[in-house]
Amino acid sequence: MVKFNEVEVVYPNKLKAFIDSGRQDVTLKFCKAKYLFYYDFMPDSLMAYHIGVAVNSTSKIISQFTFPSKKEYKPIDTTFSYCKLIEIARQGQKDIEPIKEIKFEFDKKTKRFYWLIIQEIKNEKQGLNYYHQVIIDASDLKKAKVIKAKAYIDY
């Protein structure tokens, strides 16, 4: 289900405040928007994929819409539970625990939703750290892929 979340008015003179807040993705390019509409695609009552739509002062959509069209859309497998997702992740990667986070994401290339199970970094140290992630296709829970990820930590 897609649900309206909120709308914001964009004030270009507030750009410096966004940049000062540490946001890396803010540039003058984004100040062409007059309004930002936010929607949530929700496979259940807990998790959401956030969709943002930028609209200019003439009501024209100026942002890329990253959501599958009706002909590309694959329905989410509603038999999932978070326990089931963790069990699938354990089958693919025995060393997935402790789990840091479960996310619901969208792949723009394949136009498919997926679950991302992220392992908490064990024995975190300065420098390069490795951890596991398991990607589970949200429309077919039998399709899962294990990824070894890395994070560079600097204190």
PADOMI-558351 format. One record per atom (N, C-alpha, C, CB): residue in one letter; chain; atom name; y, z, x. Coordinates in pm, 1 decimal, m for minus. Atoms other than C-alpha are relative to their C-alpha. Glycine has a CB too. Example, Ala and Ser with C-alpha at 12.3 -4.5 7.8 and 13.67 -1.06 7.14 Angstrom:
<pts>
 torpa kolro lomar       yy       zz       xx
     A     A     N   m119.0      0.0     89.0
     A     A    CA   m450.0    780.0   1230.0
     A     A     C    120.0      0.0     90.0
     A     A    CB      2.7    124.6    m99.2
     S     A     N   m119.0     m6.0    m82.0
     S     A    CA   m106.0    714.0   1367.0
     S     A     C    109.0     73.0    m77.0
     S     A    CB     46.2   m141.5     41.4
</pts>
This chain:
<pts>
 torpa kolro lomar       yy       zz       xx
     M     A     N   m117.0      0.0     83.0
     M     A    CA      0.0      0.0      0.0
     M     A     C    125.0      0.0     88.6
     M     A    CB     m1.1    120.8    m95.0
     V     A     N   m127.2      2.6    m71.3
     V     A    CA    347.3    m88.3    128.8
     V     A     C    100.2     77.2    m84.0
     V     A    CB     48.8   m147.1     27.3
     K     A     N    m92.3    m88.4     71.1
     K     A    CA    608.2    170.2     39.9
     K     A     C    135.9     m2.9     69.7
     K     A    CB    m55.7    145.4     m6.5
     F     A     N   m134.6     m7.1    m54.9
     F     A    CA    985.7    163.9     87.6
     F     A     C     23.2    139.1     57.6
     F     A    CB    106.1    m33.3   m108.2
     N     A     N    m26.1   m127.7    m64.1
     N     A    CA   1094.2    436.6    328.5
     N     A     C    148.4     33.3     m2.4
     N     A    CB    m51.1     m1.4    143.1
     E     A     N   m143.3    m26.9     m2.7
     E     A    CA   1469.6    408.5    389.7
     E     A     C     77.4   m125.0     39.6
     E     A    CB     31.4    114.7     96.6
     V     A     N    m88.6    106.2    m45.5
     V     A    CA   1767.6    183.8    460.5
     V     A     C    111.8     66.9     79.7
     V     A    CB     56.8    m85.0   m121.1
     E     A     N   m109.4    m50.2    m82.5
     E     A    CA   2029.8    235.1    730.7
     E     A     C    107.9   m107.3     10.3
     E     A    CB    m50.8     41.2    141.2
     V     A     N   m111.2     90.6    m25.7
     V     A    CA   2372.4     79.8    772.8
     V     A     C     22.9      3.9    151.5
     V     A    CB    131.4     41.0    m81.9
     V     A     N    m19.4      9.5   m144.7
     V     A    CA   2430.4    m43.8   1129.1
     V     A     C    149.5     m4.2     29.4
     V     A    CB    m71.8   m125.9     58.5
     Y     A     N   m139.6     m3.9    m43.3
     Y     A    CA   2762.5     45.4   1288.4
     Y     A     C      5.3    m35.3    147.8
     Y     A    CB     64.2    140.3    m26.6
     P     A     N     m1.9     42.7   m140.0
     P     A    CA   2811.8   m155.8   1611.6
     P     A     C     78.0     93.1     92.1
     P     A    CB     57.6   m137.3      9.3
     N     A     N    m78.0    m90.0    m84.8
     N     A    CA   3071.0     95.1   1736.6
     N     A     C    m78.9    125.4     38.5
     N     A    CB    128.7     39.8    m70.9
     K     A     N     86.3   m113.9    m34.3
     K     A    CA   2788.7    354.1   1751.4
     K     A     C   m104.8    m36.8    104.9
     K     A    CB    m69.4     52.8   m125.2
     L     A     N     98.2     46.9    m97.1
     L     A    CA   2590.6    146.2   2006.0
     L     A     C     m7.7     91.3    121.9
     L     A    CB     33.6   m141.5     43.7
     K     A     N     m1.3    m84.8   m119.1
     K     A    CA   2697.5    366.8   2298.9
     K     A     C    m79.5    129.1    m24.3
     K     A    CB    145.2     33.4     40.5
     A     A     N     74.9   m122.2     31.0
     A     A    CA   2552.7    675.0   2125.5
     A     A     C   m149.8    m24.7      7.2
     A     A    CB     37.7     52.5   m138.9
     F     A     N    142.6     32.4     m7.9
     F     A    CA   2214.2    501.2   2093.8
     F     A     C    m42.4    m16.3    145.3
     F     A    CB    m31.3   m128.4    m79.5
     I     A     N     33.0     21.1   m141.6
     I     A    CA   2219.8    393.9   2458.8
     I     A     C     m2.0    133.7     73.3
     I     A    CB    101.7    m96.6     66.7
     D     A     N     m6.3   m131.5    m64.1
     D     A    CA   2322.1    745.1   2569.5
     D     A     C   m117.3     89.1    m38.9
     D     A    CB    130.0     69.0    m35.8
     S     A     N    113.7    m81.4     43.5
     S     A    CA   2028.0    886.4   2373.0
     S     A     C   m126.9    m32.5     77.6
     S     A    CB    m24.6    m19.8   m148.4
     G     A     N    116.1     35.0    m81.3
     G     A    CA   1791.1    714.8   2616.5
     G     A     C    m81.5   m114.2    m54.7
     G     A    CB    m87.0    117.5     15.3
     R     A     N     74.6    112.6     56.6
     R     A    CA   1672.7    434.2   2389.4
     R     A     C     13.5   m119.7     92.4
     R     A    CB     50.4    m34.8   m142.9
     Q     A     N      1.3    113.3    m91.4
     Q     A    CA   1572.8    140.4   2607.7
     Q     A     C      9.2   m133.5    m73.2
     Q     A    CB   m125.2      3.6     84.4
     D     A     N      9.8    125.8     73.6
     D     A    CA   1547.0   m119.9   2331.2
     D     A     C    128.7    m39.5    m72.7
     D     A    CB   m111.4      9.4    m99.1
     V     A     N   m124.4     27.2     70.9
     V     A    CA   1908.5   m115.6   2213.0
     V     A     C     90.9    m88.2     85.4
     V     A    CB     71.5    131.6    m37.0
     T     A     N    m93.7     90.5    m66.7
     T     A    CA   2130.6   m409.1   2310.8
     T     A     C     95.4    m54.4   m104.2
     T     A    CB    m74.4   m116.0     73.5
     L     A     N    m94.4     59.8     95.5
     L     A    CA   2422.2   m594.3   2154.3
     L     A     C    m68.0    m99.6    m92.1
     L     A    CB    113.7    m68.6     74.0
     K     A     N     74.6     94.4     82.8
     K     A    CA   2166.1   m843.3   2023.3
     K     A     C    m35.0     61.5   m135.1
     K     A    CB   m127.5    m45.1     72.1
     F     A     N     40.6    m66.1    122.5
     F     A    CA   2059.3   m587.1   1764.2
     F     A     C    118.8     34.7    m89.6
     F     A    CB    m77.5    124.8     32.8
     C     A     N   m116.9    m33.1     80.6
     C     A    CA   2414.9   m529.3   1646.0
     C     A     C     39.8   m112.2    m94.9
     C     A    CB    115.8     33.7     89.6
     K     A     N    m23.7    106.2     97.3
     K     A    CA   2401.7   m854.3   1449.5
     K     A     C    m45.7     44.6   m138.4
     K     A    CB    m72.8   m129.5     41.7
     A     A     N     50.9    m50.8    127.9
     A     A    CA   2226.7   m653.2   1178.5
     A     A     C    105.3     85.8    m68.2
     A     A    CB   m129.7     81.3     21.0
     K     A     N    m87.5    m84.9     80.6
     K     A    CA   2424.5   m493.4    900.2
     K     A     C    m81.3    113.7    m61.6
     K     A    CB     70.7    m82.7   m110.6
     Y     A     N     87.5    m99.5     61.2
     Y     A    CA   2129.7   m311.9    742.6
     Y     A     C   m137.3     m6.5     65.4
     Y     A    CB    m11.1    m22.3   m153.0
     L     A     N    138.7     m7.5    m45.1
     L     A    CA   1788.3   m196.4    859.6
     L     A     C    m80.4     62.8   m113.5
     L     A    CB    m13.9     83.3    134.1
     F     A     N     87.5    m49.1    105.4
     F     A    CA   1523.0   m159.4    591.0
     F     A     C   m132.2     40.9     64.3
     F     A    CB    m21.8   m108.3   m111.6
     Y     A     N    124.7    m49.7    m56.6
     Y     A    CA   1214.5     47.0    673.4
     Y     A     C   m103.2     17.9   m111.8
     Y     A    CB     23.2    133.8     75.7
     Y     A     N    112.4    m11.6     92.7
     Y     A    CA    879.5     27.9    497.5
     Y     A     C   m117.9     59.0     75.2
     Y     A    CB    m36.9   m138.3    m62.6
     D     A     N    123.4    m53.0    m56.9
     D     A    CA    546.2    199.9    555.9
     D     A     C   m118.2    m65.9    m70.3
     D     A    CB     m6.2    155.4    m13.5
     F     A     N    127.2     48.0     52.1
     F     A    CA    208.4     32.5    514.0
     F     A     C    m97.9    113.4     23.3
     F     A    CB    m47.2   m135.5     69.3
     M     A     N     79.7   m122.3     m9.9
     M     A    CA    m28.5    319.8    439.2
     M     A     C   m144.4    m21.7    m43.6
     M     A    CB     62.6    109.8    m83.8
     P     A     N    140.4     11.6     37.2
     P     A    CA   m408.1    298.6    452.8
     P     A     C    m51.4    124.4    m73.8
     P     A    CB    m84.0    m24.6    124.0
     D     A     N     30.4   m122.9     73.0
     D     A    CA   m419.5    658.4    321.1
     D     A     C    129.0     81.5     m8.4
     D     A    CB   m115.6     82.1     69.9
     S     A     N   m120.9    m79.2     19.0
     S     A    CA   m177.8    942.6    249.9
     S     A     C     51.7     64.2    129.0
     S     A    CB    m25.9    106.9   m101.8
     L     A     N    m40.4    m63.6   m125.3
     L     A    CA   m160.6   1059.0    614.7
     L     A     C     58.5    m94.4    104.1
     L     A    CB   m116.3     68.8     58.8
     M     A     N    m34.1     92.0   m108.8
     M     A    CA   m118.1    752.2    835.4
     M     A     C     82.9   m115.5    m52.5
     M     A    CB   m126.9    m52.7     68.6
     A     A     N    m83.7    112.5     41.9
     A     A    CA    138.8    473.0    826.2
     A     A     C     28.1    m92.4    117.6
     A     A    CB    132.1     50.2    m60.6
     Y     A     N    m49.9     99.1    m94.3
     Y     A    CA    229.0    153.5   1007.2
     Y     A     C    142.7    m29.7    m44.8
     Y     A    CB    m91.1   m131.6      4.1
     H     A     N   m141.1     13.1     34.7
     H     A    CA    608.7    132.8   1016.9
     H     A     C     47.2   m144.1     19.3
     H     A    CB     85.1     95.8     84.8
     I     A     N    m52.5    136.4     m2.0
     I     A    CA    778.6   m198.2    938.8
     I     A     C    151.8      8.9    m13.4
     I     A    CB    m62.7    m88.1   m115.0
     G     A     N   m145.3      2.5      5.6
     G     A    CA   1146.4   m255.6   1011.8
     G     A     C     48.5   m141.9    m22.6
     G     A    CB     60.6     57.8    128.5
     V     A     N    m56.1    131.4     30.7
     V     A    CA   1348.8   m544.5    870.7
     V     A     C    151.9      8.0     16.7
     V     A    CB    m38.8    m46.5   m145.5
     A     A     N   m144.4      4.7    m21.7
     A     A    CA   1699.2   m625.4    999.2
     A     A     C     59.7   m110.2    m87.1
     A     A    CB     33.3    m23.9    150.5
     V     A     N    m68.2     92.6     88.7
     V     A    CA   1939.0   m796.1    757.9
     V     A     C    146.5     m8.0     42.6
     V     A    CB    m13.4     44.3   m149.4
     N     A     N   m140.1     14.2    m40.5
     N     A    CA   2280.5   m940.2    847.7
     N     A     C     94.2     16.7   m119.3
     N     A    CB     22.6   m136.8     66.1
     S     A     N    m99.7    m24.5    105.0
     S     A    CA   2603.7   m915.5    646.1
     S     A     C     m5.6   m101.6   m114.1
     S     A    CB    137.9     m0.9     60.2
     T     A     N     15.8     97.7    108.1
     T     A    CA   2511.3  m1228.9    443.5
     T     A     C   m136.9     12.7    m68.1
     T     A    CB     18.1   m142.4     54.5
     S     A     N    130.5    m32.2     60.1
     S     A    CA   2176.7  m1072.5    338.6
     S     A     C   m113.9    m87.6     51.0
     S     A    CB      8.6    m13.1   m149.7
     K     A     N    105.8     80.6    m59.4
     K     A    CA   1973.5  m1299.8    566.5
     K     A     C    m84.9     88.7     92.3
     K     A    CB     59.8   m121.3     78.4
     I     A     N     89.8    m75.1    m88.7
     I     A    CA   1665.9  m1147.2    735.3
     I     A     C      9.6    m61.3    139.0
     I     A    CB   m148.7     m2.0    m52.7
     I     A     N    m19.3     51.0   m135.8
     I     A    CA   1726.0  m1176.4   1110.5
     I     A     C   m100.4     55.9     99.8
     I     A    CB    139.3     31.6     46.7
     S     A     N    101.9    m53.7    m89.9
     S     A    CA   1431.8   m986.4   1254.3
     S     A     C   m134.2    m67.2    m26.5
     S     A    CB    m12.2    152.8    m16.6
     Q     A     N    135.0     54.5     16.0
     Q     A    CA   1076.4  m1101.7   1311.9
     Q     A     C    m77.4     94.4    m91.3
     Q     A    CB    m72.6    m17.4    139.2
     F     A     N     78.9    m80.5     93.3
     F     A    CA    851.6   m982.6   1030.1
     F     A     C   m143.2      3.1     51.0
     F     A    CB      7.0    m57.3   m146.4
     T     A     N    133.0    m10.2    m59.3
     T     A    CA    529.9   m853.9   1184.5
     T     A     C    m98.0     62.3    m99.7
     T     A    CB      5.0     83.3    130.0
     F     A     N     97.6    m41.3    100.0
     F     A    CA    291.0   m832.4    893.8
     F     A     C    m76.7   m125.4    m39.0
     F     A    CB     68.5     68.7   m125.5
     P     A     N     76.4    122.2     29.7
     P     A    CA      6.7  m1070.9    805.2
     P     A     C     35.9    m58.4   m136.5
     P     A    CB   m150.0     29.1      5.3
     S     A     N    m21.9     65.7    129.0
     S     A    CA     59.9  m1327.2    532.6
     S     A     C   m122.4     25.0    m87.5
     S     A    CB     26.3   m154.1     17.7
     K     A     N    109.2    m25.5     94.1
     K     A    CA   m159.7  m1307.0    223.0
     K     A     C   m128.5    m71.3     42.3
     K     A    CB     40.2    m44.4   m140.9
     K     A     N    120.2     74.7    m38.6
     K     A    CA   m398.3  m1576.5    356.6
     K     A     C    m63.4     56.4    128.4
     K     A    CB     34.7   m148.6     19.8
     E     A     N     52.7    m57.7   m124.8
     E     A    CA   m437.0  m1391.7    691.3
     E     A     C    m43.1    145.3    m15.4
     E     A    CB    104.3     m9.7    109.4
     Y     A     N     22.1   m143.0     16.8
     Y     A    CA   m458.8  m1039.3    554.3
     Y     A     C   m147.8     33.3    m19.3
     Y     A    CB     80.1     51.2   m117.8
     K     A     N    136.4    m52.7     13.4
     K     A    CA   m789.9   m861.4    601.7
     K     A     C     12.1    141.3    m56.0
     K     A    CB    m77.8     m1.0    138.8
     P     A     N    m12.3   m134.0     60.2
     P     A    CA   m824.5   m558.1    370.6
     P     A     C    m54.1    109.4     91.5
     P     A    CB    m73.6      4.6   m133.7
     I     A     N     41.4   m116.5    m78.7
     I     A    CA   m855.6   m218.3    534.6
     I     A     C   m129.1     55.7    m60.1
     I     A    CB    112.5    109.8      2.9
     D     A     N    125.1    m61.8     44.1
     D     A    CA  m1203.8    m67.0    517.4
     D     A     C     33.3    140.4    m49.0
     D     A    CB   m107.5      3.5    115.8
     T     A     N    m39.8   m128.0     58.7
     T     A    CA  m1138.6    222.0    280.1
     T     A     C   m107.5    107.8     10.7
     T     A    CB     35.9    m19.8   m144.3
     T     A     N    104.2   m101.8    m17.3
     T     A    CA  m1464.3    397.7    368.7
     T     A     C     26.7     86.1    123.7
     T     A    CB   m138.4    m66.5     11.1
     F     A     N    m27.1    m76.3   m121.6
     F     A    CA  m1302.5    529.5    686.1
     F     A     C     38.3    144.1    m34.2
     F     A    CB    112.1    m67.1     81.8
     S     A     N    m53.9   m136.1      0.2
     S     A    CA  m1235.4    895.6    747.4
     S     A     C     33.5     26.4    146.4
     S     A    CB   m103.5    109.0    m61.1
     Y     A     N    m36.2    m27.8   m139.4
     Y     A    CA  m1084.3   1046.7   1058.2
     Y     A     C   m120.8     49.3     78.4
     Y     A    CB    113.3    103.8      6.8
     C     A     N    124.2    m44.1    m65.5
     C     A    CA  m1417.8   1212.3   1136.3
     C     A     C    m85.9   m121.2     37.2
     C     A    CB    m80.0     96.4    m92.7
     K     A     N     77.9    121.5    m25.4
     K     A    CA  m1588.6    871.9   1108.3
     K     A     C     60.5    m79.1    116.2
     K     A    CB     m6.3    m87.9   m127.1
     L     A     N    m65.4     69.9   m110.4
     L     A    CA  m1329.5    712.9   1341.6
     L     A     C    m30.2     67.9    133.6
     L     A    CB    151.5     m6.1    m23.2
     I     A     N     30.5    m74.1   m123.2
     I     A    CA  m1388.2    986.9   1599.5
     I     A     C   m145.7    m21.9     39.5
     I     A    CB     28.6    151.5    m18.2
     E     A     N    141.7     23.8    m29.6
     E     A    CA  m1765.8    939.4   1572.0
     E     A     C    m20.6   m140.2     57.6
     E     A    CB    m85.5     18.4   m127.3
     I     A     N      8.2    136.9    m53.6
     I     A    CA  m1727.5    562.8   1627.3
     I     A     C     53.4     m2.5    142.9
     I     A    CB     79.8    m99.9    m89.5
     A     A     N    m57.6     m6.4   m135.4
     A     A    CA  m1506.1    636.6   1928.9
     A     A     C    m97.2     66.6     97.0
     A     A    CB    134.2     76.8     m1.4
     R     A     N     98.9    m68.4    m85.5
     R     A    CA  m1768.1    877.7   2067.9
     R     A     C   m117.6    m90.9     33.5
     R     A    CB    m51.1    127.2    m68.8
     Q     A     N    110.7     92.2    m25.5
     Q     A    CA  m2039.3    613.1   2031.6
     Q     A     C     38.0   m102.6    105.5
     Q     A    CB    m42.1    m70.7   m129.2
     G     A     N    m45.9     99.9    m96.5
     G     A    CA  m1831.4    365.4   2229.9
     G     A     C     34.5     59.3    134.6
     G     A    CB    119.1    m72.3    m53.9
     Q     A     N    m41.2    m65.2   m124.0
     Q     A    CA  m1702.5    613.0   2488.4
     Q     A     C    m34.7    148.2    m10.3
     Q     A    CB    153.2    m20.4     27.3
     K     A     N     49.2   m139.0      8.0
     K     A    CA  m1896.2    937.6   2535.6
     K     A     C    104.4    100.7     47.8
     K     A    CB   m127.8     15.6     83.0
     D     A     N    m96.3    m88.4    m64.5
     D     A    CA  m1608.0   1081.8   2738.4
     D     A     C    138.6     m8.8    m65.2
     D     A    CB      9.9    m33.7    148.1
     I     A     N   m128.3     20.3     67.2
     I     A    CA  m1333.1   1028.2   2475.6
     I     A     C     73.8    131.9    m27.5
     I     A    CB    m21.9    m74.4   m130.5
     E     A     N    m64.3   m127.6     32.0
     E     A    CA  m1264.9   1396.7   2416.0
     E     A     C     52.2     68.5    125.7
     E     A    CB    m98.0     92.2    m72.9
     P     A     N    m72.6    m33.5    121.7
     P     A    CA  m1034.4   1575.7   2409.0
     P     A     C     86.1   m117.0    m46.8
     P     A    CB     86.9    123.5     22.6
     I     A     N    m78.4    108.9     59.1
     I     A    CA   m860.2   1336.9   2172.2
     I     A     C    144.3     46.3    m15.1
     I     A    CB    m59.0    m44.2   m138.0
     K     A     N   m143.8    m30.9      8.0
     K     A    CA   m483.6   1331.6   2200.5
     K     A     C     59.6    m45.5   m132.6
     K     A    CB     75.4    m66.3    115.9
     E     A     N    m69.0     58.9    113.7
     E     A    CA   m397.6   1106.8   1910.3
     E     A     C    m83.6   m110.6    m64.2
     E     A    CB    135.6    m54.9     43.3
     I     A     N     55.6    113.9     73.6
     I     A    CA   m517.5    864.3   1643.3
     I     A     C    119.2    m73.3    m59.9
     I     A    CB   m104.3     45.5   m112.3
     K     A     N   m111.5     81.2     50.8
     K     A    CA   m280.1    578.5   1559.8
     K     A     C    m53.2   m115.0    m84.6
     K     A    CB     86.1    m54.7    116.8
     F     A     N     28.3    118.0     81.2
     F     A    CA   m278.1    298.9   1304.2
     F     A     C     98.8   m106.8     44.4
     F     A    CB     11.5     30.2   m155.6
     E     A     N    m85.4    100.8    m62.8
     E     A    CA   m143.9    m18.2   1468.5
     E     A     C    m29.7   m138.9    m55.2
     E     A    CB    m18.8      1.3    152.2
     F     A     N     14.9    138.9     41.0
     F     A    CA   m104.8   m391.4   1410.9
     F     A     C      9.8    m88.2    123.5
     F     A    CB    107.3    m39.6   m105.5
     D     A     N     m0.8     94.3   m112.1
     D     A    CA   m188.2   m666.4   1662.9
     D     A     C     66.8   m128.9    m47.7
     D     A    CB   m146.0    m27.7     53.5
     K     A     N    m76.5    118.1     43.0
     K     A    CA     71.1   m944.9   1628.2
     K     A     C    m73.3   m130.0     31.0
     K     A    CB    137.1     m1.3     67.1
     K     A     N     73.3    122.0    m37.1
     K     A    CA   m153.3  m1198.6   1805.4
     K     A     C   m111.5    m30.5    m98.2
     K     A    CB    m57.7     13.3    140.6
     T     A     N    115.5     21.7     87.0
     T     A    CA   m466.2  m1151.7   1597.4
     T     A     C     32.0     22.3   m147.8
     T     A    CB   m112.9     91.3     41.6
     K     A     N    m44.4    m30.8    136.3
     K     A    CA   m273.3  m1040.9   1287.4
     K     A     C    m99.9     89.6    m73.0
     K     A    CB     21.2   m129.1    m79.0
     R     A     N     97.3    m94.0     56.3
     R     A    CA   m512.8   m752.0   1231.1
     R     A     C     44.9    142.7     26.6
     R     A    CB   m141.0    m24.2     59.3
     F     A     N    m26.1   m142.6    m17.8
     F     A    CA   m473.8   m380.4   1181.8
     F     A     C   m117.3     62.4     74.4
     F     A    CB     22.9     70.7   m137.2
     Y     A     N    105.0    m70.1    m72.4
     Y     A    CA   m666.9   m145.0   1403.6
     Y     A     C     35.2    147.5     15.4
     Y     A    CB    m22.8    m64.2    137.3
     W     A     N    m13.5   m142.5    m30.3
     W     A    CA   m723.6    222.3   1472.6
     W     A     C     m5.1     14.3    151.7
     W     A    CB   m113.1     86.0    m70.1
     L     A     N     m2.6    m25.8   m143.5
     L     A    CA   m639.4    345.3   1821.3
     L     A     C    m25.3    148.0     21.8
     L     A    CB    135.6    m43.9     63.8
     I     A     N     36.2   m137.7    m31.9
     I     A    CA   m813.8    661.0   1940.5
     I     A     C     34.8     19.2    147.6
     I     A    CB   m154.4     30.2    m29.6
     I     A     N    m50.4    m20.1   m136.2
     I     A    CA   m641.4    795.2   2254.0
     I     A     C    m47.8    134.4     54.1
     I     A    CB    154.7     m7.4      3.0
     Q     A     N     46.5   m121.5    m66.8
     Q     A    CA   m797.2   1045.0   2490.8
     Q     A     C    118.5     70.4     65.7
     Q     A    CB   m109.6    m33.0    105.5
     E     A     N    m99.2    m79.0    m72.5
     E     A    CA   m580.5   1325.8   2624.1
     E     A     C    m33.3     m9.0    148.9
     E     A    CB      2.0    149.9    m49.4
     I     A     N     24.5      7.4   m145.0
     I     A    CA   m538.3   1300.1   3001.1
     I     A     C    m56.3    134.0     46.1
     I     A    CB    131.7    m35.6     79.0
     K     A     N     64.6   m120.6    m52.1
     K     A    CA   m775.7   1548.5   3161.6
     K     A     C     53.5     26.7    140.0
     K     A    CB   m155.9    m14.7      1.6
     N     A     N    m45.7    m39.5   m134.1
     N     A    CA   m652.8   1738.7   3467.4
     N     A     C    120.0    m84.3     44.0
     N     A    CB   m114.9    m14.1    102.5
     E     A     N   m120.6     79.0    m28.2
     E     A    CA   m310.9   1574.3   3456.8
     E     A     C     58.3     36.6    136.5
     E     A    CB    105.8     21.6   m110.3
     K     A     N    m57.6    m21.4   m132.5
     K     A    CA   m158.5   1528.9   3801.4
     K     A     C    113.1   m100.0     21.3
     K     A    CB   m108.3    m14.1    111.4
     Q     A     N   m106.6     94.3    m32.1
     Q     A    CA    146.3   1363.8   3950.9
     Q     A     C    m63.3   m125.8     57.8
     Q     A    CB    103.1     62.2     99.9
     G     A     N     52.7    127.5    m46.1
     G     A    CA     86.0    997.3   4016.2
     G     A     C    m81.7    m68.0   m107.8
     G     A    CB    m84.1     19.3    124.2
     L     A     N     80.7     79.8     90.6
     L     A    CA   m170.9    767.9   3860.2
     L     A     C   m109.5     83.4    m66.3
     L     A    CB    m61.5   m117.1     74.4
     N     A     N    100.5    m71.0     78.8
     N     A    CA   m388.4    915.3   3583.3
     N     A     C    m70.1   m102.0    m89.6
     N     A    CB     64.7    115.9    m85.1
     Y     A     N     77.6     89.3     85.8
     Y     A    CA   m665.4    741.0   3389.7
     Y     A     C    m47.9     75.0   m123.1
     Y     A    CB   m119.8    m59.7     76.6
     Y     A     N     53.1    m55.7    123.6
     Y     A    CA   m778.5    800.5   3033.7
     Y     A     C    m60.6   m114.2    m81.0
     Y     A    CB    111.0     75.0    m81.4
     H     A     N     66.8    101.2     82.2
     H     A    CA   m980.7    618.2   2765.9
     H     A     C     70.7    m18.5   m133.5
     H     A    CB   m146.0     38.3    m23.3
     Q     A     N    m44.9     32.5    134.9
     Q     A    CA   m879.0    447.0   2445.5
     Q     A     C   m110.5    m80.1    m67.2
     Q     A    CB    135.4    m79.6      1.6
     V     A     N     95.6     79.5     76.7
     V     A    CA  m1099.2    307.2   2172.4
     V     A     C     78.2    m67.7   m112.6
     V     A    CB   m118.4     89.1    m56.7
     I     A     N    m62.8     78.9    104.3
     I     A    CA   m975.2     27.7   1946.1
     I     A     C   m108.0    m33.2   m103.0
     I     A    CB     66.9   m130.3     58.3
     I     A     N     95.8     24.9    108.4
     I     A    CA  m1151.2      2.8   1608.4
     I     A     C     68.4    m89.4   m103.6
     I     A    CB    m49.9    135.2    m65.4
     D     A     N    m54.1     93.2     98.3
     D     A    CA  m1088.8   m293.2   1376.7
     D     A     C      5.4     71.0   m136.1
     D     A    CB    m86.7   m131.3     m7.6
     A     A     N    m16.8    m73.5    126.1
     A     A    CA   m949.7   m144.0   1053.7
     A     A     C    m67.6    m68.9   m118.4
     A     A    CB    147.3     17.7    m29.8
     S     A     N     66.7     68.7    110.8
     S     A    CA  m1112.4   m411.8    836.1
     S     A     C   m152.1     m6.3     19.2
     S     A    CB     56.0   m141.2    m14.9
     D     A     N    144.0      0.0    m29.6
     D     A    CA  m1454.6   m391.0   1007.1
     D     A     C    m26.3    107.6    104.7
     D     A    CB    m49.1   m141.6     50.5
     L     A     N     15.7   m115.7    m89.2
     L     A    CA  m1533.0    m50.1   1155.4
     L     A     C   m112.6    m16.3    102.1
     L     A    CB    m25.4    123.6    m82.0
     K     A     N    107.2     25.5    m97.2
     K     A    CA  m1834.8   m195.9   1338.9
     K     A     C     54.6    m65.1    126.6
     K     A    CB   m108.4    m89.3    m62.0
     K     A     N    m61.1     65.4   m115.0
     K     A    CA  m1597.9   m380.4   1573.1
     K     A     C     87.6    101.2     74.2
     K     A    CB     83.3   m124.3    m44.1
     A     A     N    m73.1    m97.9    m81.0
     A     A    CA  m1484.4   m142.2   1846.7
     A     A     C     m1.3    m44.1    145.4
     A     A    CB    m61.5    141.9    m14.5
     K     A     N    m12.7     37.0   m141.0
     K     A    CA  m1367.4   m187.8   2202.9
     K     A     C     56.7    118.8     76.6
     K     A    CB     90.8   m126.2     17.6
     V     A     N    m44.4   m109.2    m85.5
     V     A    CA  m1325.1     66.6   2482.5
     V     A     C     90.9    m55.9    108.8
     V     A    CB   m121.0     75.1     62.1
     I     A     N    m94.7     40.5   m103.5
     I     A    CA  m1030.2     40.4   2718.7
     I     A     C     26.1    117.8     92.3
     I     A    CB    132.5    m51.5    m62.2
     K     A     N    m41.0   m102.1    m95.3
     K     A    CA   m961.7    233.7   3036.0
     K     A     C    149.0    m20.5     23.2
     K     A    CB    m82.4     m8.0    135.1
     A     A     N   m145.5     10.4    m10.8
     A     A    CA   m588.1    301.9   3033.7
     A     A     C     48.8     86.1    115.1
     A     A    CB     68.7     42.0   m132.1
     K     A     N    m56.1    m80.7   m108.1
     K     A    CA   m359.8    443.8   3297.3
     K     A     C    143.7     36.8    m31.6
     K     A    CB     m7.7    m74.9    133.8
     A     A     N   m137.1    m47.7     16.8
     A     A    CA    m38.8    641.7   3300.0
     A     A     C     46.0     54.3    134.7
     A     A    CB     10.2    109.9   m112.8
     Y     A     N    m57.7    m52.4   m124.4
     Y     A    CA    186.0    716.0   3594.8
     Y     A     C     90.7    116.1    m38.7
     Y     A    CB     79.6   m111.8     80.2
     I     A     N    m75.0   m119.6     33.2
     I     A    CA    323.0   1069.1   3577.2
     I     A     C     83.5     41.9    120.7
     I     A    CB    m94.7    114.3    m44.3
     D     A     N    m91.9    m40.6   m104.4
     D     A    CA    625.8   1176.4   3776.2
     D     A     C     70.6    125.8    m46.2
     D     A    CB    101.5   m112.7     33.7
     Y     A     N    m65.1   m127.5     37.2
     Y     A    CA    751.4   1536.2   3770.1
     Y     A     C    136.5      9.0     60.9
     Y     A    CB    m84.0    120.2     44.1
</pts>
